[in-house]
Each structure stands twice: as C-alpha cells, then as structure tokens.
Amino acid sequence: IHDPDATWISPEEIIFRSWDGDVFKVDVKSEETDLLMKNNTFVTFKATKFAVSPDKNFILLGYDVRQVYKHSFLASYLVYNLHTREVRELNPPEVSDS
C-alpha cells in the first residue's frame, strides 16, 4: 500500500509523495501541480521522511531512521534547498551523540 504522506500546507495547497517517490505541491483551487523534488534525491541521501518548509524553499529530509517505540523514532536530518540544491546537515549542538 502506498502512503503519499499528504499534508495540507495552506487552505488550498497539499504536499504529497507520488507512487514514483517524487514530491509534488498541488493547488486544489487552481488545479496546478508543481514538482518540488524528484525521488532520486531521496535515493541519493537514503531519506525516508520529509517535511516541506512553510515558504516552500526547503525540504527537511530524514534518513537513518531508527524506531524507538511504536510511535517514536530517532533519525538524522538534512536541509535541502529547492532552489540551489544545496544540502546542509542538521546537527544541533544539544544532541549529544550526533
């Protein structure tokens, strides 16, 4: 079963992941669909989770996901700039074993 991980980002816009693994933004009012990121970016970084920034300029990619309990997990994260394709590892200083 495919889980598109669909998320409303505004009253008129949805972000989802297609069967092919690409991330799209859909404006339900205008019916416009924009490709935000291809699946090969997920493959390159071995990412399995994602979240799009409110301004739609960045995608937070989660990789190396480790289940802790039924509804919790640990993961490493990258910030991917959709315009420049620059990638920055998110490594907060408060995380002791990062």
CNS distance restraints for C-alpha pairs under 8 A (distance, minus, plus):
assign (resid   2 and name CA) (resid  19 and name CA) 6.66 0.50 0.50
assign (resid   3 and name CA) (resid  17 and name CA) 7.96 0.50 0.50
assign (resid   4 and name CA) (resid  16 and name CA) 5.36 0.50 0.50
assign (resid   4 and name CA) (resid  17 and name CA) 4.70 0.50 0.50
assign (resid   4 and name CA) (resid  18 and name CA) 6.02 0.50 0.50
assign (resid   4 and name CA) (resid  19 and name CA) 7.45 0.50 0.50
assign (resid   5 and name CA) (resid  16 and name CA) 5.65 0.50 0.50
assign (resid   5 and name CA) (resid  17 and name CA) 6.23 0.50 0.50
assign (resid   6 and name CA) (resid  14 and name CA) 6.57 0.50 0.50
assign (resid   6 and name CA) (resid  15 and name CA) 5.53 0.50 0.50
assign (resid   6 and name CA) (resid  16 and name CA) 4.20 0.50 0.50
assign (resid   6 and name CA) (resid  17 and name CA) 6.93 0.50 0.50
assign (resid   7 and name CA) (resid  14 and name CA) 5.51 0.50 0.50
assign (resid   7 and name CA) (resid  15 and name CA) 5.26 0.50 0.50
assign (resid   7 and name CA) (resid  16 and name CA) 6.45 0.50 0.50
assign (resid   8 and name CA) (resid  12 and name CA) 7.73 0.50 0.50
assign (resid   8 and name CA) (resid  13 and name CA) 5.88 0.50 0.50
assign (resid   8 and name CA) (resid  14 and name CA) 4.43 0.50 0.50
assign (resid   8 and name CA) (resid  15 and name CA) 6.38 0.50 0.50
assign (resid   9 and name CA) (resid  13 and name CA) 5.63 0.50 0.50
assign (resid   9 and name CA) (resid  14 and name CA) 5.77 0.50 0.50
assign (resid   9 and name CA) (resid  15 and name CA) 6.84 0.50 0.50
assign (resid   9 and name CA) (resid  54 and name CA) 6.87 0.50 0.50
assign (resid  10 and name CA) (resid  14 and name CA) 7.25 0.50 0.50
assign (resid  12 and name CA) (resid  27 and name CA) 5.62 0.50 0.50
assign (resid  12 and name CA) (resid  28 and name CA) 5.51 0.50 0.50
assign (resid  12 and name CA) (resid  29 and name CA) 6.09 0.50 0.50
assign (resid  13 and name CA) (resid  25 and name CA) 6.67 0.50 0.50
assign (resid  13 and name CA) (resid  26 and name CA) 5.48 0.50 0.50
assign (resid  13 and name CA) (resid  27 and name CA) 4.53 0.50 0.50
assign (resid  13 and name CA) (resid  28 and name CA) 6.08 0.50 0.50
assign (resid  14 and name CA) (resid  25 and name CA) 5.63 0.50 0.50
assign (resid  14 and name CA) (resid  26 and name CA) 5.22 0.50 0.50
assign (resid  14 and name CA) (resid  27 and name CA) 6.66 0.50 0.50
assign (resid  14 and name CA) (resid  28 and name CA) 7.54 0.50 0.50
assign (resid  15 and name CA) (resid  23 and name CA) 6.98 0.50 0.50
assign (resid  15 and name CA) (resid  24 and name CA) 5.65 0.50 0.50
assign (resid  15 and name CA) (resid  25 and name CA) 4.53 0.50 0.50
assign (resid  15 and name CA) (resid  26 and name CA) 6.45 0.50 0.50
assign (resid  15 and name CA) (resid  52 and name CA) 7.81 0.50 0.50
assign (resid  16 and name CA) (resid  23 and name CA) 5.67 0.50 0.50
assign (resid  16 and name CA) (resid  24 and name CA) 5.52 0.50 0.50
assign (resid  16 and name CA) (resid  25 and name CA) 6.67 0.50 0.50
assign (resid  17 and name CA) (resid  21 and name CA) 5.49 0.50 0.50
assign (resid  17 and name CA) (resid  22 and name CA) 5.43 0.50 0.50
assign (resid  17 and name CA) (resid  23 and name CA) 4.44 0.50 0.50
assign (resid  17 and name CA) (resid  24 and name CA) 6.27 0.50 0.50
assign (resid  18 and name CA) (resid  22 and name CA) 5.37 0.50 0.50
assign (resid  18 and name CA) (resid  23 and name CA) 6.42 0.50 0.50
assign (resid  18 and name CA) (resid  24 and name CA) 7.35 0.50 0.50
assign (resid  20 and name CA) (resid  39 and name CA) 6.81 0.50 0.50
assign (resid  21 and name CA) (resid  38 and name CA) 7.05 0.50 0.50
assign (resid  21 and name CA) (resid  39 and name CA) 4.67 0.50 0.50
assign (resid  21 and name CA) (resid  42 and name CA) 7.96 0.50 0.50
assign (resid  22 and name CA) (resid  35 and name CA) 7.27 0.50 0.50
assign (resid  22 and name CA) (resid  36 and name CA) 7.69 0.50 0.50
assign (resid  22 and name CA) (resid  37 and name CA) 5.79 0.50 0.50
assign (resid  22 and name CA) (resid  38 and name CA) 4.45 0.50 0.50
assign (resid  22 and name CA) (resid  39 and name CA) 4.53 0.50 0.50
assign (resid  23 and name CA) (resid  35 and name CA) 6.16 0.50 0.50
assign (resid  23 and name CA) (resid  36 and name CA) 5.50 0.50 0.50
assign (resid  23 and name CA) (resid  37 and name CA) 5.12 0.50 0.50
assign (resid  23 and name CA) (resid  38 and name CA) 6.41 0.50 0.50
assign (resid  23 and name CA) (resid  39 and name CA) 7.36 0.50 0.50
assign (resid  24 and name CA) (resid  33 and name CA) 6.65 0.50 0.50
assign (resid  24 and name CA) (resid  34 and name CA) 5.56 0.50 0.50
assign (resid  24 and name CA) (resid  35 and name CA) 4.55 0.50 0.50
assign (resid  24 and name CA) (resid  36 and name CA) 5.37 0.50 0.50
assign (resid  24 and name CA) (resid  37 and name CA) 7.18 0.50 0.50
assign (resid  25 and name CA) (resid  33 and name CA) 5.70 0.50 0.50
assign (resid  25 and name CA) (resid  34 and name CA) 5.18 0.50 0.50
assign (resid  25 and name CA) (resid  35 and name CA) 6.49 0.50 0.50
assign (resid  25 and name CA) (resid  36 and name CA) 6.73 0.50 0.50
assign (resid  26 and name CA) (resid  31 and name CA) 6.68 0.50 0.50
assign (resid  26 and name CA) (resid  32 and name CA) 5.79 0.50 0.50
assign (resid  26 and name CA) (resid  33 and name CA) 4.47 0.50 0.50
assign (resid  26 and name CA) (resid  34 and name CA) 6.47 0.50 0.50
assign (resid  27 and name CA) (resid  31 and name CA) 5.31 0.50 0.50
assign (resid  27 and name CA) (resid  32 and name CA) 5.29 0.50 0.50
assign (resid  27 and name CA) (resid  33 and name CA) 6.45 0.50 0.50
assign (resid  28 and name CA) (resid  32 and name CA) 7.24 0.50 0.50
assign (resid  36 and name CA) (resid  82 and name CA) 7.09 0.50 0.50
assign (resid  37 and name CA) (resid  41 and name CA) 7.05 0.50 0.50
assign (resid  37 and name CA) (resid  82 and name CA) 7.39 0.50 0.50
assign (resid  38 and name CA) (resid  42 and name CA) 7.60 0.50 0.50
assign (resid  39 and name CA) (resid  43 and name CA) 6.44 0.50 0.50
assign (resid  40 and name CA) (resid  44 and name CA) 5.95 0.50 0.50
assign (resid  41 and name CA) (resid  45 and name CA) 6.35 0.50 0.50
assign (resid  42 and name CA) (resid  46 and name CA) 5.55 0.50 0.50
assign (resid  42 and name CA) (resid  47 and name CA) 4.78 0.50 0.50
assign (resid  42 and name CA) (resid  48 and name CA) 6.90 0.50 0.50
assign (resid  42 and name CA) (resid  61 and name CA) 7.79 0.50 0.50
assign (resid  43 and name CA) (resid  47 and name CA) 6.57 0.50 0.50
assign (resid  45 and name CA) (resid  63 and name CA) 7.17 0.50 0.50
assign (resid  46 and name CA) (resid  63 and name CA) 5.85 0.50 0.50
assign (resid  46 and name CA) (resid  64 and name CA) 7.51 0.50 0.50
assign (resid  47 and name CA) (resid  61 and name CA) 5.81 0.50 0.50
assign (resid  47 and name CA) (resid  62 and name CA) 5.26 0.50 0.50
assign (resid  47 and name CA) (resid  63 and name CA) 4.21 0.50 0.50
assign (resid  47 and name CA) (resid  64 and name CA) 7.37 0.50 0.50
assign (resid  48 and name CA) (resid  61 and name CA) 7.38 0.50 0.50
assign (resid  48 and name CA) (resid  62 and name CA) 5.95 0.50 0.50
assign (resid  48 and name CA) (resid  63 and name CA) 5.74 0.50 0.50
assign (resid  48 and name CA) (resid  65 and name CA) 7.56 0.50 0.50
assign (resid  49 and name CA) (resid  61 and name CA) 5.76 0.50 0.50
assign (resid  49 and name CA) (resid  62 and name CA) 4.68 0.50 0.50
assign (resid  49 and name CA) (resid  63 and name CA) 6.82 0.50 0.50
assign (resid  50 and name CA) (resid  59 and name CA) 6.49 0.50 0.50
assign (resid  50 and name CA) (resid  60 and name CA) 5.33 0.50 0.50
assign (resid  50 and name CA) (resid  61 and name CA) 4.58 0.50 0.50
assign (resid  50 and name CA) (resid  62 and name CA) 5.92 0.50 0.50
assign (resid  51 and name CA) (resid  59 and name CA) 5.57 0.50 0.50
assign (resid  51 and name CA) (resid  60 and name CA) 5.08 0.50 0.50
assign (resid  51 and name CA) (resid  61 and name CA) 6.85 0.50 0.50
assign (resid  52 and name CA) (resid  56 and name CA) 5.95 0.50 0.50
assign (resid  52 and name CA) (resid  57 and name CA) 7.74 0.50 0.50
assign (resid  52 and name CA) (resid  58 and name CA) 5.99 0.50 0.50
assign (resid  52 and name CA) (resid  59 and name CA) 4.48 0.50 0.50
assign (resid  52 and name CA) (resid  60 and name CA) 6.31 0.50 0.50
assign (resid  53 and name CA) (resid  57 and name CA) 6.37 0.50 0.50
assign (resid  53 and name CA) (resid  58 and name CA) 5.35 0.50 0.50
assign (resid  53 and name CA) (resid  59 and name CA) 6.07 0.50 0.50
assign (resid  53 and name CA) (resid  60 and name CA) 7.54 0.50 0.50
assign (resid  56 and name CA) (resid  82 and name CA) 7.94 0.50 0.50
assign (resid  57 and name CA) (resid  81 and name CA) 6.08 0.50 0.50
assign (resid  57 and name CA) (resid  82 and name CA) 5.44 0.50 0.50
assign (resid  57 and name CA) (resid  83 and name CA) 6.74 0.50 0.50
assign (resid  58 and name CA) (resid  79 and name CA) 6.55 0.50 0.50
assign (resid  58 and name CA) (resid  80 and name CA) 5.45 0.50 0.50
assign (resid  58 and name CA) (resid  81 and name CA) 4.61 0.50 0.50
assign (resid  58 and name CA) (resid  82 and name CA) 5.45 0.50 0.50
assign (resid  59 and name CA) (resid  79 and name CA) 5.87 0.50 0.50
assign (resid  59 and name CA) (resid  80 and name CA) 5.14 0.50 0.50
assign (resid  59 and name CA) (resid  81 and name CA) 6.67 0.50 0.50
assign (resid  59 and name CA) (resid  82 and name CA) 7.08 0.50 0.50
assign (resid  60 and name CA) (resid  77 and name CA) 6.64 0.50 0.50
assign (resid  60 and name CA) (resid  78 and name CA) 5.77 0.50 0.50
assign (resid  60 and name CA) (resid  79 and name CA) 4.71 0.50 0.50
assign (resid  60 and name CA) (resid  80 and name CA) 6.27 0.50 0.50
assign (resid  61 and name CA) (resid  77 and name CA) 5.46 0.50 0.50
assign (resid  61 and name CA) (resid  78 and name CA) 5.11 0.50 0.50
assign (resid  61 and name CA) (resid  79 and name CA) 6.32 0.50 0.50
assign (resid  61 and name CA) (resid  80 and name CA) 7.19 0.50 0.50
assign (resid  62 and name CA) (resid  75 and name CA) 6.04 0.50 0.50
assign (resid  62 and name CA) (resid  76 and name CA) 5.70 0.50 0.50
assign (resid  62 and name CA) (resid  77 and name CA) 4.57 0.50 0.50
assign (resid  62 and name CA) (resid  78 and name CA) 6.64 0.50 0.50
assign (resid  63 and name CA) (resid  75 and name CA) 5.84 0.50 0.50
assign (resid  63 and name CA) (resid  76 and name CA) 5.34 0.50 0.50
assign (resid  63 and name CA) (resid  77 and name CA) 6.15 0.50 0.50
assign (resid  64 and name CA) (resid  75 and name CA) 5.42 0.50 0.50
assign (resid  64 and name CA) (resid  76 and name CA) 5.86 0.50 0.50
assign (resid  65 and name CA) (resid  73 and name CA) 6.61 0.50 0.50
assign (resid  65 and name CA) (resid  74 and name CA) 5.72 0.50 0.50
assign (resid  65 and name CA) (resid  75 and name CA) 4.29 0.50 0.50
assign (resid  65 and name CA) (resid  76 and name CA) 6.95 0.50 0.50
assign (resid  66 and name CA) (resid  73 and name CA) 5.41 0.50 0.50
assign (resid  66 and name CA) (resid  74 and name CA) 5.13 0.50 0.50
assign (resid  66 and name CA) (resid  75 and name CA) 6.16 0.50 0.50
assign (resid  67 and name CA) (resid  72 and name CA) 6.25 0.50 0.50
assign (resid  67 and name CA) (resid  73 and name CA) 4.29 0.50 0.50
assign (resid  67 and name CA) (resid  74 and name CA) 6.46 0.50 0.50
assign (resid  68 and name CA) (resid  72 and name CA) 5.51 0.50 0.50
assign (resid  68 and name CA) (resid  73 and name CA) 4.83 0.50 0.50
assign (resid  68 and name CA) (resid  74 and name CA) 6.80 0.50 0.50
assign (resid  69 and name CA) (resid  73 and name CA) 6.78 0.50 0.50
assign (resid  76 and name CA) (resid  90 and name CA) 7.51 0.50 0.50
assign (resid  76 and name CA) (resid  98 and name CA) 8.00 0.50 0.50
assign (resid  77 and name CA) (resid  89 and name CA) 6.21 0.50 0.50
assign (resid  77 and name CA) (resid  90 and name CA) 5.37 0.50 0.50
assign (resid  77 and name CA) (resid  91 and name CA) 7.65 0.50 0.50
assign (resid  78 and name CA) (resid  87 and name CA) 6.53 0.50 0.50
assign (resid  78 and name CA) (resid  88 and name CA) 5.59 0.50 0.50
assign (resid  78 and name CA) (resid  89 and name CA) 4.38 0.50 0.50
assign (resid  78 and name CA) (resid  90 and name CA) 5.31 0.50 0.50
assign (resid  79 and name CA) (resid  87 and name CA) 5.68 0.50 0.50
assign (resid  79 and name CA) (resid  88 and name CA) 5.15 0.50 0.50
assign (resid  79 and name CA) (resid  89 and name CA) 6.21 0.50 0.50
assign (resid  79 and name CA) (resid  90 and name CA) 6.55 0.50 0.50
assign (resid  80 and name CA) (resid  85 and name CA) 6.25 0.50 0.50
assign (resid  80 and name CA) (resid  86 and name CA) 5.95 0.50 0.50
assign (resid  80 and name CA) (resid  87 and name CA) 4.64 0.50 0.50
assign (resid  80 and name CA) (resid  88 and name CA) 6.61 0.50 0.50
assign (resid  81 and name CA) (resid  85 and name CA) 4.94 0.50 0.50
assign (resid  81 and name CA) (resid  86 and name CA) 5.24 0.50 0.50
assign (resid  81 and name CA) (resid  87 and name CA) 6.38 0.50 0.50
assign (resid  82 and name CA) (resid  86 and name CA) 7.79 0.50 0.50
assign (resid  91 and name CA) (resid  95 and name CA) 7.43 0.50 0.50
assign (resid  91 and name CA) (resid  98 and name CA) 6.48 0.50 0.50
assign (resid  92 and name CA) (resid  98 and name CA) 7.92 0.50 0.50
